[in-house]
Amino acid sequence: MVEILNSYFLAAILSSAFLAAIVTAYATRAHTERTIYVNNITKERAKWRERIRQIISSYPDASEEEKSKMHRELAIRLNPFHVEDISLIKALINSINSNDNEVIIRASLLLKHDWERAKEEAKPYWRRRIYQLHRVTYEEYMCNYKLLENGDTDMFEKNLKKLTEDEPRY
């Protein structure tokens, strides 16, 4: 009788140890994959943001040949299917002989959105939002900025809160 209990006890311990080893291996693999993803993607995106900043900040003082080169590089680095990215490229082309404020604001909005997205992706999965971050458009930003210029701070605060709310994923 004691031998039967010992064999059941030994089988329970071995099966529990086997199950614990499988769970630990899975958790370790998931953690390692996540760490590799966060380290590599976050570093590359930081380099991308820095290069976008360099291009935008040096663009006004560049020669025509350098501007053409910067335009091509920026066009390659941005998303050709996103309306705001296309608008940034168009604003850059139009800024050659005009005011650069639109380019700077569009680039700032792009970089801010990417920075917030990178911070969100670096969080552990249980702390991430279930909503996508909203990318503020140039038009939304300028509309809200005009409210502040006109002294309508209440409406500015209300719109700012609305602009920074999350959008549900579908």
GROMACS elastic network, one bead per residue, 0.5 to 0.9 nm:
[ bonds ]
;  ai    aj funct       b0    kb
    1     4     6  0.52039   500
    1     5     6  0.64069   500
    1     6     6  0.86454   500
    2     5     6  0.51191   500
    2     6     6  0.60516   500
    2     7     6  0.85623   500
    3     7     6  0.60933   500
    3     8     6  0.86087   500
    4     7     6  0.50985   500
    4     8     6  0.62294   500
    4     9     6  0.84861   500
    5     8     6  0.50730   500
    5     9     6  0.59401   500
    5    10     6  0.84327   500
    6    10     6  0.59480   500
    6    11     6  0.84669   500
    7    11     6  0.60570   500
    7    12     6  0.85403   500
    8    11     6  0.50382   500
    8    12     6  0.60937   500
    8    13     6  0.86000   500
    9    12     6  0.51372   500
    9    13     6  0.62444   500
    9    14     6  0.86460   500
   10    13     6  0.51611   500
   10    14     6  0.61199   500
   10    15     6  0.85530   500
   11    14     6  0.51240   500
   11    15     6  0.60041   500
   11    16     6  0.83946   500
   12    15     6  0.52409   500
   12    16     6  0.59920   500
   12    17     6  0.84814   500
   13    16     6  0.51146   500
   13    17     6  0.60531   500
   13    18     6  0.85479   500
   14    17     6  0.50540   500
   14    18     6  0.60854   500
   14    19     6  0.85727   500
   15    19     6  0.60979   500
   15    20     6  0.85051   500
   16    19     6  0.51057   500
   16    20     6  0.60593   500
   16    21     6  0.85327   500
   17    20     6  0.50368   500
   17    21     6  0.60952   500
   17    22     6  0.86874   500
   18    21     6  0.50932   500
   18    22     6  0.63424   500
   18    23     6  0.87678   500
   19    22     6  0.51630   500
   19    23     6  0.62678   500
   19    24     6  0.85761   500
   20    23     6  0.51567   500
   20    24     6  0.60159   500
   20    25     6  0.84758   500
   21    24     6  0.51019   500
   21    25     6  0.60222   500
   21    26     6  0.85809   500
   22    25     6  0.51164   500
   22    26     6  0.61967   500
   22    27     6  0.86297   500
   23    26     6  0.51702   500
   23    27     6  0.61412   500
   23    28     6  0.85330   500
   24    27     6  0.50963   500
   24    28     6  0.59677   500
   24    29     6  0.84556   500
   25    28     6  0.51409   500
   25    29     6  0.60861   500
   25    30     6  0.85918   500
   26    29     6  0.51622   500
   26    30     6  0.61661   500
   26    31     6  0.85772   500
   27    30     6  0.51484   500
   27    31     6  0.60832   500
   27    32     6  0.85429   500
   28    31     6  0.51030   500
   28    32     6  0.60476   500
   28    33     6  0.85632   500
   29    32     6  0.51168   500
   29    33     6  0.61076   500
   29    34     6  0.85098   500
   30    33     6  0.52281   500
   30    34     6  0.61241   500
   30    35     6  0.85870   500
   31    34     6  0.51253   500
   31    35     6  0.61017   500
   31    36     6  0.86395   500
   32    35     6  0.50740   500
   32    36     6  0.61694   500
   32    37     6  0.85360   500
   33    36     6  0.52013   500
   33    37     6  0.61076   500
   33    38     6  0.86071   500
   34    37     6  0.50545   500
   34    38     6  0.60526   500
   34    39     6  0.84543   500
   34   122     6  0.88829   500
   34   124     6  0.87857   500
   35    38     6  0.52080   500
   35    39     6  0.59804   500
   35    40     6  0.84431   500
   35   122     6  0.89759   500
   36    39     6  0.52351   500
   36    40     6  0.59966   500
   36    41     6  0.82492   500
   37    40     6  0.54148   500
   37    41     6  0.57433   500
   37    42     6  0.78530   500
   37   122     6  0.89935   500
   38    41     6  0.54889   500
   38    42     6  0.54873   500
   38    43     6  0.80192   500
   38   118     6  0.88264   500
   38   121     6  0.74667   500
   38   122     6  0.58243   500
   39    42     6  0.55139   500
   39    43     6  0.60325   500
   39    44     6  0.85916   500
   39   122     6  0.87155   500
   40    43     6  0.53384   500
   40    44     6  0.62011   500
   40    45     6  0.86060   500
   41    44     6  0.51622   500
   41    45     6  0.60497   500
   41    46     6  0.85183   500
   41   118     6  0.85778   500
   42    45     6  0.51324   500
   42    46     6  0.61046   500
   42    47     6  0.86886   500
   42   118     6  0.64154   500
   42   119     6  0.86173   500
   42   121     6  0.85894   500
   42   122     6  0.76946   500
   43    46     6  0.50784   500
   43    47     6  0.63473   500
   43    48     6  0.86438   500
   44    47     6  0.51022   500
   44    48     6  0.61499   500
   44    49     6  0.86856   500
   45    49     6  0.60988   500
   45    50     6  0.85092   500
   45   114     6  0.81002   500
   45   115     6  0.85218   500
   45   118     6  0.76944   500
   46    49     6  0.51540   500
   46    50     6  0.61979   500
   46    51     6  0.86714   500
   46   115     6  0.82824   500
   46   118     6  0.87676   500
   47    50     6  0.51026   500
   47    51     6  0.61998   500
   47    52     6  0.86615   500
   48    51     6  0.52218   500
   48    52     6  0.62506   500
   48    53     6  0.86920   500
   48    77     6  0.78664   500
   49    52     6  0.51259   500
   49    53     6  0.62345   500
   49    54     6  0.86880   500
   49   111     6  0.62989   500
   49   114     6  0.79656   500
   49   115     6  0.82292   500
   50    53     6  0.50772   500
   50    54     6  0.62480   500
   50    55     6  0.87396   500
   51    55     6  0.61755   500
   51    56     6  0.86262   500
   52    55     6  0.51710   500
   52    56     6  0.61852   500
   52    57     6  0.85161   500
   52    74     6  0.71342   500
   52    77     6  0.81010   500
   52   107     6  0.78138   500
   52   111     6  0.81307   500
   53    56     6  0.52870   500
   53    57     6  0.59536   500
   53    58     6  0.84504   500
   53   107     6  0.78336   500
   53   108     6  0.85790   500
   53   111     6  0.82935   500
   54    57     6  0.53060   500
   54    58     6  0.60329   500
   54    59     6  0.82912   500
   55    58     6  0.54918   500
   55    59     6  0.58747   500
   55    70     6  0.62830   500
   55    71     6  0.85625   500
   55    73     6  0.84931   500
   55    74     6  0.74258   500
   56    59     6  0.52588   500
   56    60     6  0.78630   500
   56    70     6  0.85468   500
   56    74     6  0.88315   500
   56    92     6  0.86956   500
   56   103     6  0.76219   500
   56   104     6  0.69664   500
   56   107     6  0.73660   500
   57    60     6  0.71573   500
   57    61     6  0.85370   500
   57   104     6  0.81106   500
   58    61     6  0.58350   500
   58    62     6  0.63613   500
   59    62     6  0.52842   500
   59    63     6  0.84865   500
   59    66     6  0.80578   500
   59    67     6  0.61833   500
   59    70     6  0.72861   500
   59    71     6  0.88594   500
   59    92     6  0.87591   500
   60    63     6  0.85015   500
   60    67     6  0.82177   500
   60    95     6  0.85108   500
   60    96     6  0.76848   500
   60   100     6  0.74865   500
   61    67     6  0.88776   500
   62    65     6  0.79269   500
   62    66     6  0.56199   500
   62    67     6  0.58227   500
   62    70     6  0.89989   500
   63    66     6  0.51343   500
   63    67     6  0.60284   500
   63    68     6  0.85912   500
   64    67     6  0.50191   500
   64    68     6  0.62098   500
   64    69     6  0.86817   500
   64    96     6  0.87525   500
   65    68     6  0.51730   500
   65    69     6  0.63621   500
   65    70     6  0.87005   500
   66    69     6  0.50006   500
   66    70     6  0.60527   500
   66    71     6  0.84679   500
   67    71     6  0.59606   500
   67    72     6  0.85772   500
   67    96     6  0.84845   500
   68    71     6  0.50692   500
   68    72     6  0.63415   500
   68    73     6  0.87313   500
   69    72     6  0.52357   500
   69    73     6  0.62929   500
   69    74     6  0.86278   500
   70    73     6  0.50435   500
   70    74     6  0.59756   500
   70    75     6  0.84180   500
   71    74     6  0.51408   500
   71    75     6  0.60408   500
   71    76     6  0.85988   500
   71    89     6  0.73620   500
   71    92     6  0.74567   500
   71    93     6  0.76428   500
   72    75     6  0.50785   500
   72    76     6  0.62406   500
   72    77     6  0.87029   500
   73    76     6  0.51261   500
   73    77     6  0.62147   500
   73    78     6  0.87743   500
   74    77     6  0.50434   500
   74    78     6  0.61896   500
   74    89     6  0.74369   500
   75    78     6  0.54642   500
   75    79     6  0.78811   500
   75    80     6  0.75090   500
   75    85     6  0.85395   500
   75    86     6  0.82767   500
   75    89     6  0.65493   500
   76    79     6  0.78269   500
   76    80     6  0.81339   500
   77    80     6  0.89134   500
   78    81     6  0.88821   500
   78    82     6  0.84640   500
   78    85     6  0.60153   500
   78    86     6  0.79990   500
   78    89     6  0.85708   500
   79    82     6  0.56091   500
   79    83     6  0.86497   500
   79    84     6  0.88574   500
   79    85     6  0.59540   500
   79    86     6  0.75740   500
   80    83     6  0.79872   500
   80    85     6  0.67673   500
   80    86     6  0.62380   500
   81    84     6  0.89593   500
   81    85     6  0.77611   500
   81    86     6  0.74497   500
   82    85     6  0.53712   500
   82    86     6  0.63238   500
   82    87     6  0.86608   500
   83    86     6  0.51819   500
   83    87     6  0.61135   500
   83    88     6  0.86756   500
   84    88     6  0.62020   500
   84    89     6  0.87948   500
   84   106     6  0.76910   500
   84   110     6  0.79929   500
   84   135     6  0.87873   500
   84   137     6  0.66476   500
   84   138     6  0.77434   500
   85    88     6  0.50537   500
   85    89     6  0.64786   500
   85    90     6  0.87379   500
   85   106     6  0.83128   500
   85   107     6  0.87195   500
   85   110     6  0.77460   500
   86    89     6  0.52038   500
   86    90     6  0.62641   500
   86    91     6  0.86018   500
   87    91     6  0.59802   500
   87    92     6  0.84531   500
   87   106     6  0.80370   500
   87   138     6  0.88937   500
   88    91     6  0.50325   500
   88    92     6  0.61115   500
   88    93     6  0.86796   500
   88   102     6  0.81542   500
   88   103     6  0.61648   500
   88   104     6  0.89702   500
   88   106     6  0.58100   500
   88   107     6  0.68773   500
   88   110     6  0.88839   500
   89    92     6  0.50157   500
   89    93     6  0.63287   500
   89    94     6  0.86869   500
   89   103     6  0.82516   500
   90    93     6  0.50824   500
   90    94     6  0.61685   500
   90    95     6  0.85255   500
   90   103     6  0.89010   500
   91    95     6  0.59204   500
   91    96     6  0.89788   500
   91   100     6  0.82568   500
   91   102     6  0.65603   500
   91   103     6  0.56192   500
   91   106     6  0.83716   500
   92    95     6  0.51003   500
   92    96     6  0.69978   500
   92   100     6  0.77558   500
   92   102     6  0.82943   500
   92   103     6  0.57350   500
   93    96     6  0.60058   500
   93    97     6  0.89703   500
   94    97     6  0.70011   500
   94    98     6  0.69565   500
   94    99     6  0.87665   500
   94   100     6  0.88534   500
   95    99     6  0.58023   500
   95   100     6  0.54654   500
   95   101     6  0.85970   500
   95   102     6  0.81150   500
   95   103     6  0.73176   500
   96    99     6  0.81259   500
   96   100     6  0.80933   500
   97   100     6  0.89145   500
   99   102     6  0.73431   500
   99   103     6  0.85060   500
  100   103     6  0.53571   500
  100   104     6  0.63267   500
  100   105     6  0.87579   500
  101   104     6  0.51046   500
  101   105     6  0.60752   500
  101   106     6  0.84914   500
  102   105     6  0.51665   500
  102   106     6  0.60002   500
  102   107     6  0.84301   500
  102   138     6  0.79979   500
  103   106     6  0.51941   500
  103   107     6  0.60165   500
  103   108     6  0.84308   500
  104   107     6  0.51686   500
  104   108     6  0.59997   500
  104   109     6  0.86076   500
  105   109     6  0.61621   500
  105   110     6  0.85919   500
  105   138     6  0.71753   500
  105   141     6  0.86286   500
  106   109     6  0.51789   500
  106   110     6  0.62176   500
  106   111     6  0.86680   500
  106   137     6  0.78505   500
  106   138     6  0.59876   500
  107   110     6  0.50293   500
  107   111     6  0.61009   500
  107   112     6  0.84812   500
  108   111     6  0.51546   500
  108   112     6  0.59844   500
  108   113     6  0.84953   500
  109   112     6  0.51249   500
  109   113     6  0.61022   500
  109   114     6  0.85821   500
  109   135     6  0.75991   500
  109   136     6  0.66843   500
  109   137     6  0.74480   500
  109   138     6  0.75464   500
  109   141     6  0.86965   500
  110   113     6  0.52734   500
  110   114     6  0.62441   500
  110   115     6  0.86227   500
  110   135     6  0.77143   500
  110   136     6  0.84701   500
  110   137     6  0.89335   500
  111   114     6  0.50960   500
  111   115     6  0.60239   500
  111   116     6  0.86159   500
  112   115     6  0.50537   500
  112   116     6  0.62031   500
  112   117     6  0.85451   500
  112   135     6  0.87630   500
  113   116     6  0.52366   500
  113   117     6  0.61392   500
  113   118     6  0.86135   500
  113   133     6  0.76609   500
  113   134     6  0.78372   500
  113   135     6  0.58594   500
  113   136     6  0.78300   500
  114   118     6  0.60716   500
  114   119     6  0.86134   500
  114   135     6  0.89053   500
  115   118     6  0.51011   500
  115   119     6  0.62547   500
  115   120     6  0.86365   500
  116   119     6  0.51453   500
  116   120     6  0.61940   500
  116   121     6  0.86906   500
  116   133     6  0.77443   500
  117   120     6  0.50663   500
  117   121     6  0.61848   500
  117   122     6  0.86673   500
  117   132     6  0.85460   500
  117   133     6  0.69052   500
  118   121     6  0.51402   500
  118   122     6  0.62214   500
  118   123     6  0.89457   500
  119   122     6  0.52227   500
  119   123     6  0.67289   500
  120   123     6  0.55213   500
  120   124     6  0.87511   500
  120   127     6  0.86781   500
  120   128     6  0.61982   500
  120   129     6  0.75983   500
  120   133     6  0.88776   500
  121   124     6  0.78690   500
  121   125     6  0.82421   500
  121   128     6  0.73538   500
  122   125     6  0.86757   500
  122   128     6  0.87448   500
  123   126     6  0.80790   500
  123   127     6  0.61817   500
  123   128     6  0.60601   500
  124   127     6  0.55420   500
  124   128     6  0.65877   500
  125   128     6  0.53649   500
  125   129     6  0.86516   500
  126   129     6  0.84797   500
  128   131     6  0.86415   500
  129   132     6  0.73436   500
  129   133     6  0.86695   500
  129   166     6  0.86263   500
  130   166     6  0.89952   500
  130   168     6  0.71877   500
  130   169     6  0.72469   500
  131   134     6  0.88753   500
  131   166     6  0.57398   500
  131   167     6  0.54500   500
  131   169     6  0.53782   500
  132   166     6  0.60827   500
  132   167     6  0.54866   500
  132   168     6  0.61282   500
  132   169     6  0.58615   500
  133   164     6  0.80922   500
  133   165     6  0.77655   500
  133   166     6  0.52682   500
  133   167     6  0.63386   500
  133   168     6  0.86890   500
  134   163     6  0.73880   500
  134   164     6  0.67403   500
  134   165     6  0.70013   500
  134   166     6  0.56950   500
  134   167     6  0.60048   500
  135   163     6  0.84577   500
  135   164     6  0.84960   500
  136   139     6  0.83159   500
  136   140     6  0.63874   500
  136   141     6  0.66745   500
  136   163     6  0.65447   500
  136   164     6  0.78234   500
  137   140     6  0.52167   500
  137   141     6  0.62232   500
  137   142     6  0.86517   500
  138   141     6  0.50523   500
  138   142     6  0.60719   500
  138   143     6  0.84788   500
  139   142     6  0.51634   500
  139   143     6  0.60102   500
  139   144     6  0.85106   500
  140   143     6  0.51866   500
  140   144     6  0.61898   500
  140   145     6  0.85166   500
  140   159     6  0.89534   500
  140   163     6  0.78437   500
  141   144     6  0.52279   500
  141   145     6  0.60253   500
  141   146     6  0.86841   500
  141   160     6  0.88336   500
  141   163     6  0.86207   500
  142   146     6  0.61002   500
  142   147     6  0.86904   500
  143   146     6  0.52796   500
  143   147     6  0.66769   500
  144   147     6  0.51841   500
  144   148     6  0.66511   500
  144   149     6  0.88824   500
  144   155     6  0.83237   500
  144   156     6  0.58348   500
  144   157     6  0.88647   500
  144   159     6  0.66561   500
  144   160     6  0.72666   500
  145   148     6  0.51458   500
  145   149     6  0.62726   500
  145   150     6  0.87036   500
  145   156     6  0.76309   500
  146   150     6  0.61279   500
  146   151     6  0.86523   500
  146   152     6  0.87868   500
  146   156     6  0.87313   500
  147   150     6  0.51540   500
  147   151     6  0.63518   500
  147   152     6  0.52578   500
  147   153     6  0.69550   500
  147   154     6  0.89973   500
  147   155     6  0.69915   500
  147   156     6  0.56991   500
  148   151     6  0.51221   500
  148   152     6  0.56476   500
  148   153     6  0.57065   500
  148   154     6  0.89710   500
  148   155     6  0.83808   500
  148   156     6  0.59090   500
  148   157     6  0.89440   500
  149   152     6  0.76526   500
  149   153     6  0.88389   500
  150   153     6  0.83930   500
  151   154     6  0.87010   500
  151   156     6  0.87108   500
  152   155     6  0.56712   500
  152   156     6  0.62077   500
  152   157     6  0.88279   500
  153   157     6  0.60444   500
  153   158     6  0.84927   500
  154   157     6  0.52708   500
  154   158     6  0.62580   500
  154   159     6  0.86861   500
  155   159     6  0.60354   500
  155   160     6  0.83795   500
  156   159     6  0.52120   500
  156   160     6  0.59561   500
  156   161     6  0.85747   500
  157   160     6  0.50069   500
  157   161     6  0.61737   500
  157   162     6  0.86042   500
  158   161     6  0.53163   500
  158   162     6  0.63582   500
  158   163     6  0.87617   500
  159   163     6  0.60128   500
  159   164     6  0.86281   500
  160   163     6  0.50564   500
  160   164     6  0.62724   500
  160   165     6  0.87475   500
  161   164     6  0.53717   500
  161   165     6  0.63683   500
  162   165     6  0.54099   500
  162   166     6  0.87629   500
  163   166     6  0.83523   500
